[in-house]
Amino acid sequence: MGTLRLSVDLTAQRLTVWDGARASRQYLVSTGANGAGEIRGSGGTPRGRHLIRAKIGAGSPAGTVFRGRRVATDTPLCTTEALERFPGRDWITSRILWLSGLEPGRNRLGCVDSMRRYIYIHGTPHHAELGRPASHGCIRLSDADVIELFDLVPVGTQVDLHE
């Protein structure tokens, strides 16, 4: 394998894994319901060059619920009952790939800092929303896809978010 990098197309709602010049995998995603946007509080998905700063959730069962990057104590596993009990929750499940911007003034530092905005690639139980913008700014994948991606890419992997 060559150097892996990720590309997220906000228009097509697709994440592509690149192995050198070859696209090796593609995943259906859901990005920000408010479209593209870098400013804190915008609810938009930030554009530009990023890297995976941290990986959270290794070895956790599929459907594990995270809050504040820790396993949720009230609902440690996303079940049908939990989904019914908390219908409006923006679920972060299975794994977290925490992104950090690489472009000062665009997606790093100040009010546009992707890491301080807690922009993740993460799992979601809302599979019907994949393929269309519906998140609060993060990049959502199915639980199975985010687990596969998590196991595939190391910390430091470059991620390009574009329209």
GITA-V136508 format. One record per helix or strand. SS is the DSSP state (H for helix, E for strand). FROM is the first residue (numbers start at 1). LEN is the number of residues. If there is no record, write none. Layout:
BEGIN
ss = (SS SS)
from = (FROM FROM)
len = (LEN LEN)
END
This chain:
BEGIN
ss = (E E E E E E E E E E E H E E E H E H E E H E)
from = (4 14 22 30 32 36 45 48 64 70 77 80 93 104 108 110 120 127 135 139 143 158)
len = (6 6 7 1 1 1 1 9 4 2 1 6 9 1 1 3 5 3 1 4 10 5)
END
